[in-house]
């Protein structure tokens, strides 16, 4: 069965929260999820292997208890010195590569690798590519990365913009323009992007964020970012769940300033794939007043991410039989993943999504949803079918 979603708490701009040591209790992680965290980041370089296993277990148990497909992000540090990457790992603990292999085996869905040429990062990239459903993000932290962004997006599945490191590499006054440019390139490519760097860091010193912090978050949201990364200072402060909730409120308010129709809808490249074209048409169809939601059936998450780049104004449920795909989609703007039993029919998947939408009051009898899927179901090479389905009319 799928999970029951609370649409009153839907997270449009996703929230990444860093978890460190000591390992938080399951109840604490549950509170972070309720507050709006959709992805938890972990530095695989820290602590012991047992610490990391305990951390992954806490996230997975909290995720199951909250019936939420929460993602785990392995966030690798930025350094030009490969020897420093493993500085905290003793010889009895194996290697960083061993730790990452273990994390991917237990369900980590996303990994952020600095776009820096060295043997360690290359080995990690090669290992991650052996897991086709894992999202590999290029961590942008240098001036060269900015210039190379088009090529980086051809290789990586998305970006993590590390503004702190960028500010050391380029004039600080150039960072907002670069941030916006990188976000727009990700949107055009239909790939998720995280904006990171001191988000709400003032909460470390006060129960209320500074006006500058609020504006900083809002700028990233209005620029179109898929996710924002709560600062480590805020996540380790006196009220981490409150910091997540505050970030979620700012995100949701800023999202109301987004255009009602994405400019990308009029800029669709002539060489878009069939799946990308179908996703575009699904969003266009939501202009009809009676359309209340989009339901997309996806095996690898690609279709859902193409829909997400347009920031649709209606709820979007991505139905998949793959838990790791659902976890990775927690990085994409406005997508709420729904995990169903492996082997479910197209009709069963749609019904699961309809049940959730009806139970939470999004749709009523006679309301329409846009359904995006491949035809013939389970055999189509591309997602090539978009239809309008009226809930409860033909049952």
Buried (B, 14 or more C-beta within 10 A) or exposed (E): EBBEBEBEEBBBBBBBBBBBEEBBEBEBBBBBBBBBBBBBBBBBBBBBBEBBBBBBEBBBBBBEEBBBBBBBBBBBBBBEEBEEBBEBBEEEBBBBBBBBBBBBEEBBBBBBBBBBEBEBBEBBBEBBEEBEBBBBBBBBBBBEBBEBBEEBBEEBBBBBBBBEBBBEBBEEEBBBEBBBEBBBBBBBBBBBBBBBBBBBBBBBEEEEBBEEBBEBBBBBBBBBBBBBBBBBBBBEBEEBBBBBBBBBBBBBEBBEEBEEBBEBBEEEEEEBBEBBBBBBBBBBBBEEEEBBBBBBBBBBBBBBBBBBBBBBBBBBBBBBBBBBBBBBBBBBBBBBBBBBEEEBEBEEBBBBBBBBBBEBEBBEEEBBBBBBBBBEEEEBEBBBBBBBBBBEEEE
